[in-house]
Each structure stands twice: as structure tokens, then as C-alpha cells.
């Protein structure tokens, strides 16, 4: 696809992850990076260097007013995700917003309704679905596990001591930063609504953010999910175990590129004996996760269909996160909003 046919993209938020997304946009055949916005003009300038002739701006308002874009990709701190998305949507632009898409379900509902009213494509940026969780989904769809009755998961990394990600007021803490990936996975794999949430949330005395949370979800069909989310680990890690009536699937990883999946199944012949799968390592996490995510965004726009992960999916995750926070605060079981 030539540059004339590629969708013109503006990037808002040019920090560490924004820089990775800028590189992914440039590598994606269906997209062309034309503008970068960040209050830190040096950050915007660094991201703009990944593509030819990319303009820089100090915010979404100037980007929308001064550049000609078809879509906006948003990688701001969490408390700015919803306001920036609303500005772009109301300007008639398609939007890919990083997870968790908003601070809470109330904000997510506003974004969801605005995108529907504007008739634009909105993709919630849960990039794990395009890499490690994609392999699990394929196995689930093969019927390896059969009727899933339980999922357990854990995810964490080291202390979040500085910047916006350290403080709950700006959407910091591991629940919002990485725990949301596990909640999204639970909802995706079980394809059911949680009816009860119980959480024990331990918070840091200095920042007030969640440090370690133990969570249990009960779903309408009787399935259970449990997870641990922490910023008290020695290194980044993630684990997921799916237990069904005919098999088990386990995922283990210590980085984005290398992970291991163990499968056993009584219903799929090739996995009757326990089997370990180590997917091939690609160039980097940008090619492995972000480029496929952006290509799906572009296809959905061109085909006029909902993307693989919608604003509704993002809103459902936030309903559960809201319930986790409430349960941790009150010590009671909470029913998520529906």
C-alpha cells in the first residue's frame, strides 16, 4: 500500500509507549504518521523523527486544528485518555486509545456513547490480545479446554515510585497499568459477565496507589477467576492458567518477546500428551504486538466494521476495576455495574 492510500495518523502522547507506537505506525503498511502531539515538545520531536515530514504540536487541540488526520492514536497518562479521545471523536476522527481507555466506567461510558454517535471506529488498546493472549485464544477456540470453569492469573513488576503512574489521582498503580490486561483476558476467554467481585487491596502508605491486590470474580455461568496484581515483584512477569472440563492451558512469561505455553487436552488429539509451545521470537515487541494491533485498527476503519476490541470491551474492564476498588475499600463483595 502506498503513502497516498495509507490512513493519516496523529499521535497524542509521545512518552515511552507513545514512542513505541510511533515506530509501530511507521512500520504498519496501512498507516502513515503525519503529526505528533505532546506538551513536552522534545518528546513530540523525538517521536516525529520516526517518520518523514511529521509535524509537532503541544496538544490534541492544535493537532486537530493544524494537521489533516484520519485517525488519532492516544498514549497519554491515564487521566487524559478519555478527554483526548472525546476531543478526537467529536472532531470525527477514528481513535485507538491505550488501555484502560479512561479512569473509570463513567468516563468510559461517555467515550463509548460519543464514538457511537459520531459513527467512528474506536479500538481499546489491549495489545496483549495481539500476541501472548492471541495464542491462548486460538487454543480455546480449538476446544482444547472445553467448558472453562476457572482461570487464575498473576502479573506484576517492580515498584512504581515516580511520575504519573505512581499516583492513583492520575490513574497510576498496577491495577490500572497492567492488571487491566488480566481482567480483559478473563472477560475475553470466559465470554460471560461477572456477577460478584471480591478484592483485598493493599495500598502503599507513601503514594496511596495499590501495591498488591488479590481478586476473585464469579461469573454468571458459575465460572471463577482469581488473580494477583503487584508492584512488589523483583521483575516483570505474567502467568495465566485456564482450567476446563477437557483440558488445561498455562502461559508463563518474563518479557513481551519470550513466553511459554503448556497445553494438555482429552478432546484434541494433538495435545493428549502435555505439550510445551514456545512461539517464535520476532524483531521486538513493537512488531510482535503493536503493529498487528494497528493493522487491525486500519482494517476495521476500511471495512466499516467494529474493531476486535471496542469501547464497550474497554468499558466492561473498567466496570470490574471500579468494583475491585470498591471491594478493596469496603471489604465487601461487589456486583459490577452492567
DOZA-370001 format. One record per residue (C-alpha): x, z, y; residue number from 1; residue in one letter. Coordinates in pm, whole numbers, plus 50000, padded with zeros to 5 digits. Layout:
BEGIN
@u=X&w=Z&v=Y&num=NUM&residuo=a
...
% end
This chain:
BEGIN
@u=50000&w=50000&v=50000&num=1&residuo=x
@u=50142&w=49901&v=50340&num=2&residuo=x
@u=50154&w=50116&v=50652&num=3&residuo=x
@u=49865&w=49920&v=50801&num=4&residuo=x
@u=49638&w=50029&v=50514&num=5&residuo=x
@u=49757&w=50389&v=50488&num=6&residuo=x
@u=49543&w=50666&v=50630&num=7&residuo=x
@u=49690&w=50808&v=50951&num=8&residuo=x
@u=49753&w=51182&v=50920&num=9&residuo=x
@u=49813&w=51456&v=51173&num=10&residuo=x
@u=49979&w=51776&v=51050&num=11&residuo=x
@u=49892&w=52107&v=51216&num=12&residuo=x
@u=50127&w=52394&v=51130&num=13&residuo=x
@u=50491&w=52298&v=51081&num=14&residuo=x
@u=50646&w=52609&v=50930&num=15&residuo=x
@u=50795&w=52627&v=50583&num=16&residuo=x
@u=50492&w=52498&v=50394&num=17&residuo=x
@u=50399&w=52260&v=50673&num=18&residuo=x
@u=50745&w=52106&v=50643&num=19&residuo=x
@u=50690&w=52058&v=50269&num=20&residuo=x
@u=50354&w=51893&v=50339&num=21&residuo=x
@u=50514&w=51664&v=50597&num=22&residuo=x
@u=50755&w=51545&v=50328&num=23&residuo=x
@u=50468&w=51503&v=50082&num=24&residuo=x
@u=50267&w=51295&v=50331&num=25&residuo=x
@u=50568&w=51066&v=50382&num=26&residuo=x
@u=50613&w=51028&v=50004&num=27&residuo=x
@u=50242&w=50960&v=49939&num=28&residuo=x
@u=50172&w=50586&v=49927&num=29&residuo=x
@u=49819&w=50623&v=50067&num=30&residuo=x
@u=49908&w=50824&v=50379&num=31&residuo=x
@u=50117&w=50785&v=50692&num=32&residuo=x
@u=50237&w=51077&v=50904&num=33&residuo=x
@u=50172&w=50996&v=51271&num=34&residuo=x
@u=50155&w=51334&v=51450&num=35&residuo=x
@u=50275&w=51694&v=51409&num=36&residuo=x
@u=50145&w=51998&v=51599&num=37&residuo=x
@u=50282&w=52350&v=51627&num=38&residuo=x
@u=50316&w=52599&v=51916&num=39&residuo=x
@u=50685&w=52608&v=51822&num=40&residuo=x
@u=50795&w=52267&v=51945&num=41&residuo=x
@u=51119&w=52289&v=51748&num=42&residuo=x
@u=50920&w=52329&v=51426&num=43&residuo=x
@u=50697&w=52037&v=51520&num=44&residuo=x
@u=51004&w=51829&v=51598&num=45&residuo=x
@u=51170&w=51909&v=51265&num=46&residuo=x
@u=50857&w=51808&v=51072&num=47&residuo=x
@u=50819&w=51491&v=51278&num=48&residuo=x
@u=51168&w=51381&v=51177&num=49&residuo=x
@u=51048&w=51311&v=50822&num=50&residuo=x
@u=50859&w=51002&v=50939&num=51&residuo=x
@u=50926&w=50721&v=51187&num=52&residuo=x
@u=50763&w=50735&v=51529&num=53&residuo=x
@u=50581&w=51064&v=51472&num=54&residuo=x
@u=50451&w=51228&v=51791&num=55&residuo=x
@u=50465&w=51605&v=51852&num=56&residuo=x
@u=50202&w=51832&v=52008&num=57&residuo=x
@u=50156&w=52203&v=52082&num=58&residuo=x
@u=49821&w=52242&v=51904&num=59&residuo=x
@u=49529&w=52074&v=51734&num=60&residuo=x
@u=49351&w=52004&v=52064&num=61&residuo=x
@u=49638&w=51799&v=52206&num=62&residuo=x
@u=49697&w=51627&v=51872&num=63&residuo=x
@u=49332&w=51515&v=51860&num=64&residuo=x
@u=49333&w=51408&v=52224&num=65&residuo=x
@u=49668&w=51229&v=52232&num=66&residuo=x
@u=49705&w=51069&v=51888&num=67&residuo=x
@u=49495&w=50839&v=51670&num=68&residuo=x
@u=49448&w=51000&v=51329&num=69&residuo=x
@u=49204&w=50955&v=51042&num=70&residuo=x
@u=49273&w=51293&v=50883&num=71&residuo=x
@u=49425&w=51631&v=50962&num=72&residuo=x
@u=49630&w=51841&v=50720&num=73&residuo=x
@u=49638&w=52211&v=50812&num=74&residuo=x
@u=49912&w=52457&v=50715&num=75&residuo=x
@u=49873&w=52729&v=50978&num=76&residuo=x
@u=49873&w=53106&v=50928&num=77&residuo=x
@u=49554&w=53210&v=50751&num=78&residuo=x
@u=49367&w=53339&v=51057&num=79&residuo=x
@u=49393&w=52995&v=51219&num=80&residuo=x
@u=49285&w=52783&v=50920&num=81&residuo=x
@u=48912&w=52791&v=50993&num=82&residuo=x
@u=48931&w=52742&v=51374&num=83&residuo=x
@u=49168&w=52447&v=51340&num=84&residuo=x
@u=48957&w=52292&v=51063&num=85&residuo=x
@u=48642&w=52325&v=51275&num=86&residuo=x
@u=48811&w=52150&v=51567&num=87&residuo=x
@u=48920&w=51862&v=51343&num=88&residuo=x
@u=48588&w=51831&v=51159&num=89&residuo=x
@u=48389&w=51833&v=51483&num=90&residuo=x
@u=48614&w=51552&v=51605&num=91&residuo=x
@u=48507&w=51351&v=51299&num=92&residuo=x
@u=48837&w=51385&v=51110&num=93&residuo=x
@u=48881&w=51435&v=50738&num=94&residuo=x
@u=49054&w=51764&v=50659&num=95&residuo=x
@u=49286&w=51908&v=50397&num=96&residuo=x
@u=49328&w=52279&v=50472&num=97&residuo=x
@u=49565&w=52509&v=50290&num=98&residuo=x
@u=49421&w=52785&v=50077&num=99&residuo=x
@u=49247&w=53023&v=50122&num=100&residuo=x
@u=49081&w=52799&v=50394&num=101&residuo=x
@u=48960&w=53098&v=50603&num=102&residuo=x
@u=48987&w=53475&v=50641&num=103&residuo=x
@u=48656&w=53549&v=50469&num=104&residuo=x
@u=48343&w=53391&v=50327&num=105&residuo=x
@u=48161&w=53400&v=50661&num=106&residuo=x
@u=48425&w=53176&v=50818&num=107&residuo=x
@u=48429&w=52952&v=50511&num=108&residuo=x
@u=48051&w=52901&v=50531&num=109&residuo=x
@u=48087&w=52779&v=50889&num=110&residuo=x
@u=48354&w=52529&v=50782&num=111&residuo=x
@u=48151&w=52420&v=50479&num=112&residuo=x
@u=47841&w=52352&v=50688&num=113&residuo=x
@u=48035&w=52176&v=50964&num=114&residuo=x
@u=48205&w=51940&v=50718&num=115&residuo=x
@u=47871&w=51857&v=50555&num=116&residuo=x
@u=47706&w=51791&v=50890&num=117&residuo=x
@u=47995&w=51570&v=51007&num=118&residuo=x
@u=47999&w=51376&v=50679&num=119&residuo=x
@u=48377&w=51408&v=50644&num=120&residuo=x
@u=48594&w=51476&v=50341&num=121&residuo=x
@u=48724&w=51833&v=50320&num=122&residuo=x
@u=48974&w=51935&v=50050&num=123&residuo=x
@u=49068&w=52300&v=49994&num=124&residuo=x
@u=49442&w=52308&v=49929&num=125&residuo=x
@u=49471&w=52486&v=49595&num=126&residuo=x
@u=49779&w=52291&v=49490&num=127&residuo=x
@u=49828&w=52482&v=49160&num=128&residuo=x
@u=49539&w=52271&v=49028&num=129&residuo=x
@u=49755&w=51962&v=49055&num=130&residuo=x
@u=50042&w=52099&v=48848&num=131&residuo=x
@u=50057&w=52401&v=48617&num=132&residuo=x
@u=49681&w=52466&v=48614&num=133&residuo=x
@u=49612&w=52093&v=48553&num=134&residuo=x
@u=49783&w=52118&v=48215&num=135&residuo=x
@u=49567&w=52419&v=48126&num=136&residuo=x
@u=49250&w=52241&v=48235&num=137&residuo=x
@u=49333&w=51940&v=48017&num=138&residuo=x
@u=49370&w=52171&v=47716&num=139&residuo=x
@u=49043&w=52347&v=47797&num=140&residuo=x
@u=48867&w=52009&v=47824&num=141&residuo=x
@u=49010&w=51912&v=47483&num=142&residuo=x
@u=48822&w=52210&v=47337&num=143&residuo=x
@u=49137&w=52397&v=47235&num=144&residuo=x
@u=48994&w=52738&v=47324&num=145&residuo=x
@u=48627&w=52662&v=47266&num=146&residuo=x
@u=48388&w=52903&v=47436&num=147&residuo=x
@u=48612&w=53102&v=47671&num=148&residuo=x
@u=48535&w=53473&v=47659&num=149&residuo=x
@u=48824&w=53626&v=47853&num=150&residuo=x
@u=49104&w=53534&v=48092&num=151&residuo=x
@u=49389&w=53755&v=48206&num=152&residuo=x
@u=49638&w=53668&v=48477&num=153&residuo=x
@u=49914&w=53809&v=48693&num=154&residuo=x
@u=50101&w=53674&v=48993&num=155&residuo=x
@u=50347&w=53825&v=49234&num=156&residuo=x
@u=50670&w=53816&v=49428&num=157&residuo=x
@u=50891&w=54044&v=49635&num=158&residuo=x
@u=50794&w=54247&v=49943&num=159&residuo=x
@u=50625&w=54070&v=50235&num=160&residuo=x
@u=50792&w=54257&v=50519&num=161&residuo=x
@u=50770&w=54033&v=50824&num=162&residuo=x
@u=50576&w=53764&v=51002&num=163&residuo=x
@u=50206&w=53689&v=50994&num=164&residuo=x
@u=50199&w=53702&v=50612&num=165&residuo=x
@u=50281&w=54076&v=50620&num=166&residuo=x
@u=49967&w=54191&v=50803&num=167&residuo=x
@u=49600&w=54183&v=50699&num=168&residuo=x
@u=49481&w=54103&v=51052&num=169&residuo=x
@u=49631&w=53754&v=51019&num=170&residuo=x
@u=49537&w=53709&v=50655&num=171&residuo=x
@u=49859&w=53844&v=50508&num=172&residuo=x
@u=49917&w=54025&v=50182&num=173&residuo=x
@u=49948&w=53884&v=49830&num=174&residuo=x
@u=49574&w=53875&v=49757&num=175&residuo=x
@u=49517&w=53611&v=50024&num=176&residuo=x
@u=49859&w=53449&v=49991&num=177&residuo=x
@u=49888&w=53396&v=49615&num=178&residuo=x
@u=49614&w=53597&v=49441&num=179&residuo=x
@u=49359&w=53343&v=49558&num=180&residuo=x
@u=49519&w=53091&v=49317&num=181&residuo=x
@u=49428&w=53311&v=49021&num=182&residuo=x
@u=49072&w=53363&v=49145&num=183&residuo=x
@u=49037&w=52987&v=49188&num=184&residuo=x
@u=49165&w=52938&v=48833&num=185&residuo=x
@u=48915&w=53188&v=48691&num=186&residuo=x
@u=48624&w=53014&v=48863&num=187&residuo=x
@u=48751&w=52668&v=48760&num=188&residuo=x
@u=48812&w=52745&v=48393&num=189&residuo=x
@u=48506&w=52962&v=48330&num=190&residuo=x
@u=48274&w=52735&v=48536&num=191&residuo=x
@u=48045&w=53030&v=48596&num=192&residuo=x
@u=47950&w=53276&v=48869&num=193&residuo=x
@u=48096&w=53628&v=48878&num=194&residuo=x
@u=47823&w=53892&v=48892&num=195&residuo=x
@u=48040&w=54204&v=48920&num=196&residuo=x
@u=48381&w=54276&v=49072&num=197&residuo=x
@u=48581&w=54596&v=49043&num=198&residuo=x
@u=48923&w=54638&v=49204&num=199&residuo=x
@u=49183&w=54908&v=49253&num=200&residuo=x
@u=49378&w=54803&v=49563&num=201&residuo=x
@u=49692&w=54993&v=49662&num=202&residuo=x
@u=49797&w=54928&v=50023&num=203&residuo=x
@u=50129&w=54962&v=50200&num=204&residuo=x
@u=50149&w=55250&v=50443&num=205&residuo=x
@u=50354&w=55051&v=50696&num=206&residuo=x
@u=50180&w=54710&v=50721&num=207&residuo=x
@u=49837&w=54803&v=50583&num=208&residuo=x
@u=49843&w=54498&v=50357&num=209&residuo=x
@u=49759&w=54514&v=49989&num=210&residuo=x
@u=50068&w=54585&v=49780&num=211&residuo=x
@u=49936&w=54582&v=49423&num=212&residuo=x
@u=49581&w=54513&v=49307&num=213&residuo=x
@u=49424&w=54539&v=48962&num=214&residuo=x
@u=49099&w=54341&v=48941&num=215&residuo=x
@u=48822&w=54283&v=48687&num=216&residuo=x
@u=48547&w=54023&v=48712&num=217&residuo=x
@u=48239&w=53998&v=48491&num=218&residuo=x
@u=48066&w=53660&v=48479&num=219&residuo=x
@u=47701&w=53573&v=48427&num=220&residuo=x
@u=47766&w=53440&v=48075&num=221&residuo=x
@u=47938&w=53764&v=47972&num=222&residuo=x
@u=48293&w=53635&v=48015&num=223&residuo=x
@u=48554&w=53869&v=48160&num=224&residuo=x
@u=48859&w=53808&v=48376&num=225&residuo=x
@u=49132&w=54054&v=48470&num=226&residuo=x
@u=49429&w=54006&v=48698&num=227&residuo=x
@u=49719&w=54181&v=48867&num=228&residuo=x
@u=49842&w=54070&v=49211&num=229&residuo=x
@u=50150&w=54228&v=49364&num=230&residuo=x
@u=50421&w=54206&v=49630&num=231&residuo=x
@u=50629&w=54465&v=49443&num=232&residuo=x
@u=50790&w=54229&v=49193&num=233&residuo=x
@u=51160&w=54151&v=49162&num=234&residuo=x
@u=51096&w=53777&v=49174&num=235&residuo=x
@u=50817&w=53519&v=49192&num=236&residuo=x
@u=50617&w=53493&v=48869&num=237&residuo=x
@u=50279&w=53386&v=48734&num=238&residuo=x
@u=50107&w=53433&v=48400&num=239&residuo=x
@u=49771&w=53323&v=48260&num=240&residuo=x
@u=49614&w=53383&v=47919&num=241&residuo=x
@u=49289&w=53223&v=47808&num=242&residuo=x
@u=49108&w=53359&v=47502&num=243&residuo=x
@u=48827&w=53158&v=47346&num=244&residuo=x
@u=48632&w=53161&v=47022&num=245&residuo=x
@u=48853&w=52889&v=46869&num=246&residuo=x
@u=49188&w=52930&v=47038&num=247&residuo=x
@u=49428&w=53070&v=47297&num=248&residuo=x
@u=49626&w=52916&v=47582&num=249&residuo=x
@u=49909&w=53100&v=47759&num=250&residuo=x
@u=50102&w=52997&v=48070&num=251&residuo=x
@u=50428&w=53155&v=48189&num=252&residuo=x
@u=50633&w=53056&v=48494&num=253&residuo=x
@u=50903&w=53189&v=48724&num=254&residuo=x
@u=50907&w=52896&v=48964&num=255&residuo=x
@u=50698&w=52590&v=49054&num=256&residuo=x
@u=50902&w=52341&v=48853&num=257&residuo=x
@u=50961&w=52502&v=48515&num=258&residuo=x
@u=50687&w=52668&v=48316&num=259&residuo=x
@u=50590&w=52712&v=47955&num=260&residuo=x
@u=50253&w=52680&v=47783&num=261&residuo=x
@u=50179&w=52818&v=47435&num=262&residuo=x
@u=49873&w=52687&v=47252&num=263&residuo=x
@u=49703&w=52772&v=46924&num=264&residuo=x
@u=49364&w=52646&v=46809&num=265&residuo=x
@u=49148&w=52639&v=46499&num=266&residuo=x
@u=48942&w=52349&v=46638&num=267&residuo=x
@u=49210&w=52097&v=46748&num=268&residuo=x
@u=49427&w=51983&v=46458&num=269&residuo=x
@u=49747&w=51920&v=46656&num=270&residuo=x
@u=49751&w=52284&v=46770&num=271&residuo=x
@u=49657&w=52459&v=46444&num=272&residuo=x
@u=50010&w=52595&v=46439&num=273&residuo=x
@u=50123&w=52774&v=46758&num=274&residuo=x
@u=50283&w=52513&v=46982&num=275&residuo=x
@u=50502&w=52555&v=47291&num=276&residuo=x
@u=50476&w=52289&v=47563&num=277&residuo=x
@u=50740&w=52255&v=47835&num=278&residuo=x
@u=50624&w=51990&v=48084&num=279&residuo=x
@u=50888&w=51757&v=48223&num=280&residuo=x
@u=51050&w=51875&v=48545&num=281&residuo=x
@u=51007&w=51636&v=48836&num=282&residuo=x
@u=51215&w=51599&v=49152&num=283&residuo=x
@u=51076&w=51911&v=49326&num=284&residuo=x
@u=50751&w=52099&v=49387&num=285&residuo=x
@u=50662&w=51853&v=49663&num=286&residuo=x
@u=50645&w=51566&v=49413&num=287&residuo=x
@u=50505&w=51785&v=49136&num=288&residuo=x
@u=50219&w=51948&v=49329&num=289&residuo=x
@u=50173&w=51834&v=49687&num=290&residuo=x
@u=50192&w=51455&v=49652&num=291&residuo=x
@u=49922&w=51449&v=49378&num=292&residuo=x
@u=49705&w=51675&v=49595&num=293&residuo=x
@u=49741&w=51443&v=49894&num=294&residuo=x
@u=49678&w=51131&v=49685&num=295&residuo=x
@u=49353&w=51286&v=49559&num=296&residuo=x
@u=49257&w=51358&v=49920&num=297&residuo=x
@u=49321&w=50993&v=50014&num=298&residuo=x
@u=49128&w=50859&v=49713&num=299&residuo=x
@u=48828&w=51078&v=49790&num=300&residuo=x
@u=48823&w=50952&v=50151&num=301&residuo=x
@u=48849&w=50586&v=50047&num=302&residuo=x
@u=48589&w=50620&v=49771&num=303&residuo=x
@u=48347&w=50817&v=49987&num=304&residuo=x
@u=48312&w=51098&v=49734&num=305&residuo=x
@u=48372&w=51475&v=49731&num=306&residuo=x
@u=48735&w=51567&v=49658&num=307&residuo=x
@u=48843&w=51757&v=49347&num=308&residuo=x
@u=48842&w=52088&v=49538&num=309&residuo=x
@u=48569&w=52118&v=49801&num=310&residuo=x
@u=48493&w=52354&v=50086&num=311&residuo=x
@u=48235&w=52508&v=49853&num=312&residuo=x
@u=48508&w=52586&v=49599&num=313&residuo=x
@u=48714&w=52750&v=49873&num=314&residuo=x
@u=48415&w=52949&v=49992&num=315&residuo=x
@u=48345&w=53077&v=49638&num=316&residuo=x
@u=48701&w=53211&v=49611&num=317&residuo=x
@u=48663&w=53393&v=49942&num=318&residuo=x
@u=48334&w=53548&v=49828&num=319&residuo=x
@u=48526&w=53704&v=49538&num=320&residuo=x
@u=48816&w=53809&v=49763&num=321&residuo=x
@u=48568&w=53976&v=50000&num=322&residuo=x
@u=48421&w=54163&v=49703&num=323&residuo=x
@u=48770&w=54269&v=49587&num=324&residuo=x
@u=48848&w=54413&v=49930&num=325&residuo=x
@u=48512&w=54593&v=49943&num=326&residuo=x
@u=48551&w=54735&v=49592&num=327&residuo=x
@u=48905&w=54850&v=49671&num=328&residuo=x
@u=48776&w=55022&v=49985&num=329&residuo=x
@u=48475&w=55194&v=49829&num=330&residuo=x
@u=48585&w=55242&v=49467&num=331&residuo=x
@u=48260&w=55081&v=49352&num=332&residuo=x
@u=48164&w=54769&v=49160&num=333&residuo=x
@u=48053&w=54495&v=49400&num=334&residuo=x
@u=47837&w=54189&v=49345&num=335&residuo=x
@u=47987&w=53887&v=49527&num=336&residuo=x
@u=47768&w=53707&v=49778&num=337&residuo=x
@u=47601&w=53396&v=49632&num=338&residuo=x
% end
